[in-house]
Amino acid sequence: MRECIADKDRTKEIHDAIAKGFTTYGMQTFDQSLMYLVKKGLVTYEESLKHVSNPDDFALRFRGIASTSDGSWESFEEKEAQEKAEAPAGEAPAAAAGGDDEFIQRF
């Protein structure tokens, strides 16, 4: 991050560095944070779409559709999968209960 900030030609790399630094440094983008809150059931899907940087990309990502340039979400999604696996038996995460489509319809 320090190098990206210090070198004006590399400032455009800051967003990707934050997104990729989720597991190593605990950093996350605003969109990643919103995704987490939606999956936890703390923020509605519709409300999150009003605030993300790219609603179309967010909607695709929410449905599990990734593009080749989405490597920055990999560690974020791995952490999410790990949390689901560690959830106590019988306690399904909010978004997993009934599938994504049913979750979206509820809100």
N, C-alpha and C positions, 0 to 999 in steps of 0.2 A: 504494500500500500504506500509506504513511504516513497518508493521509487516512482510510483504512478503519480503521486502528488507533486514530487519535486521536478519531474520531467514533463514539461507542458505538452510534449508530443504523446505522452502515455496517459494523460488524464482520461481519455475515452475508455481506458481499460479498467477504471475504478469499479464500475457497476459489475462487470464480470468477475473481478477479483472478490468483491463482496459476496456475490452469489456462490462462487466456488469455495469460499472460505467457511461455509457453514459448519462442516464437521471439524475442521482443524482449529478454527478460531471462534466459532460460535456466531459468526456474522451472518446476516441474512438481509435480503432486499425487502422492501415494503411489500412487494407482491408475494414473496415467499411467506412473509408474516401473515398476510391476509389469507393465503391458502391454508395455513396452519389453523387460523382462527375459524375459518369456515368448516374445515374438516372436524374440528372439535365441537362445532355447533354453537360457538360463541358469537358469530357474526353470520348474517344470512348471505347466501350466494348473491342475491340481487344487490344488496348493499355493497358487497365487495366489488362487484362489477362497476359501480359508480366511481370507485376510487383507484383502481389499478392503472398501471401505465398503459397497458394494451388489453382491453376487454376481450378481444377475439382470441388472443394467445392464452389469456387466463382461462377462458371457457374451454378451449381445447385441452389445456393442461389439467383442468379440473376433471375432465372426462378421461384422462389418462392417455391422451394423444400427444405425442412429443415430436418435435421436428429434429432434424440433425443438428441444429444449432443450440439445442437445449441441454447441453452438457452441464450447464451451471445448476440445473435442478436435480441432477443425479444424487448428490450427497444429501440434499434436502429430503428427497423421496425415500432414500435408504433409511434415514433417521425416522421418518414417519412409519415405514414398514416395521422397523424395530420396535417402536412404541406400541403398534398394534399387536405384535407378537408378545409383548410383555404385559398387555392388559390382563387383568384377572379374568379367569374363566367365567363365561356367561355375561361379560360386560363388553358389548360391542361398541366401538367408537361411533359417534353420532352419524358420520357420513357412511359408514359401512352398513349400518342397520337398514336393510331394505334396498340397498343399491343407491347409486348417485342420482338416478332419475327420480326415484321416490323422494329422496332427500331434497332435491331441488323443488319438487312440487309442494312439499310441506311448507316451504318458505316462500 
